[in-house]
Amino acid sequence: MVVLEQISAPGYAAQISQALIEQLRTPFALRSGAEVSIGGSAGISLFPADGDDAESLIRCADALYRAKAAGRGTWRFHNSQNESNLRGQPTRLT
């Protein structure tokens, strides 16, 4: 779980999620010398739109399951309207 404070716009949460997912893809070496890589997906919930306490925000992060269903290495908002608002916008940090 990652908690970000003072997010100015939903798009910024998406950018952070995308950057974290990309970092997880970077292969790394184990002590044995074996090279491995992992992946991840993210469910995004926003305060106060999706909940006003930790428990409700965690529950709303169930968007993770929608992200996994859409394919590995993706992110989804709990409120799909946030995703619609971001379509066509870059998801890279600048």
C-alpha positions as CSV (number, residue, x, y, z in Angstrom):
1,M,0.0,0.0,0.0
2,V,1.2,3.5,-0.9
3,V,-0.3,6.6,0.7
4,L,0.2,9.9,-1.0
5,E,-0.8,13.1,0.7
6,Q,-2.0,16.4,-0.9
7,I,-2.6,15.1,-4.4
8,S,-3.6,18.1,-6.4
9,A,-5.4,16.1,-9.2
10,P,-6.4,12.5,-9.9
11,G,-4.1,12.5,-12.8
12,Y,-1.1,12.8,-10.5
13,A,-2.1,9.7,-8.6
14,A,-2.3,7.9,-11.9
15,Q,1.2,9.2,-12.9
16,I,2.7,8.0,-9.6
17,S,1.0,4.6,-10.0
18,Q,2.3,4.2,-13.6
19,A,5.8,5.1,-12.4
20,L,5.7,2.6,-9.6
21,I,4.5,-0.1,-11.9
22,E,7.3,0.6,-14.4
23,Q,9.9,0.5,-11.6
24,L,8.6,-2.9,-10.5
25,R,9.2,-4.2,-14.0
26,T,12.9,-3.4,-13.8
27,P,14.8,-6.8,-13.6
28,F,17.1,-7.2,-10.6
29,A,19.7,-9.9,-9.5
30,L,19.3,-12.1,-6.5
31,R,22.4,-13.1,-4.4
32,S,22.4,-16.4,-6.3
33,G,23.0,-14.4,-9.5
34,A,19.6,-15.2,-11.0
35,E,17.9,-12.3,-12.6
36,V,14.2,-11.9,-11.8
37,S,11.5,-9.3,-12.5
38,I,8.2,-8.7,-10.9
39,G,5.1,-6.8,-11.9
40,G,2.3,-5.0,-10.3
41,S,-1.1,-3.4,-10.7
42,A,-2.7,-0.6,-8.7
43,G,-6.1,0.3,-7.4
44,I,-6.5,4.0,-6.7
45,S,-8.9,5.6,-4.2
46,L,-9.0,9.3,-3.4
47,F,-9.9,11.2,-0.3
48,P,-12.6,12.4,0.2
49,A,-14.4,11.4,-2.9
50,D,-14.0,7.6,-2.3
51,G,-14.0,7.7,1.5
52,D,-13.2,9.9,4.5
53,D,-11.2,7.4,6.6
54,A,-8.5,4.8,6.1
55,E,-10.8,1.8,6.2
56,S,-13.1,3.1,3.5
57,L,-10.2,4.2,1.3
58,I,-8.6,0.8,1.5
59,R,-11.9,-0.9,0.7
60,C,-12.3,1.4,-2.3
61,A,-8.8,0.4,-3.5
62,D,-10.6,-2.8,-4.7
63,A,-10.1,-1.2,-8.1
64,L,-7.0,-3.3,-8.0
65,Y,-9.1,-6.2,-9.0
66,R,-10.4,-4.3,-12.0
67,A,-6.8,-3.4,-12.9
68,K,-5.7,-7.0,-12.8
69,A,-8.7,-8.1,-14.9
70,A,-7.7,-5.5,-17.5
71,G,-4.2,-7.0,-17.7
72,R,-1.2,-7.0,-15.5
73,G,0.8,-3.8,-15.1
74,T,-2.2,-1.5,-15.1
75,W,-3.9,0.8,-12.7
76,R,-7.6,1.7,-12.2
77,F,-9.4,4.3,-10.1
78,H,-12.2,3.2,-7.8
79,N,-14.3,5.9,-9.4
80,S,-14.2,5.1,-13.1
81,Q,-15.2,8.8,-13.9
82,N,-11.6,9.7,-13.0
83,E,-10.3,7.3,-15.7
84,S,-12.6,8.8,-18.2
85,N,-11.4,12.3,-17.4
86,L,-7.8,11.2,-18.0
87,R,-8.3,9.5,-21.4
88,G,-6.0,11.0,-24.0
89,Q,-3.8,12.7,-21.3
90,P,-0.2,11.6,-20.7
91,T,0.4,9.3,-17.8
92,R,4.1,10.1,-17.4
93,L,5.6,12.2,-14.7
94,T,7.2,15.4,-15.9
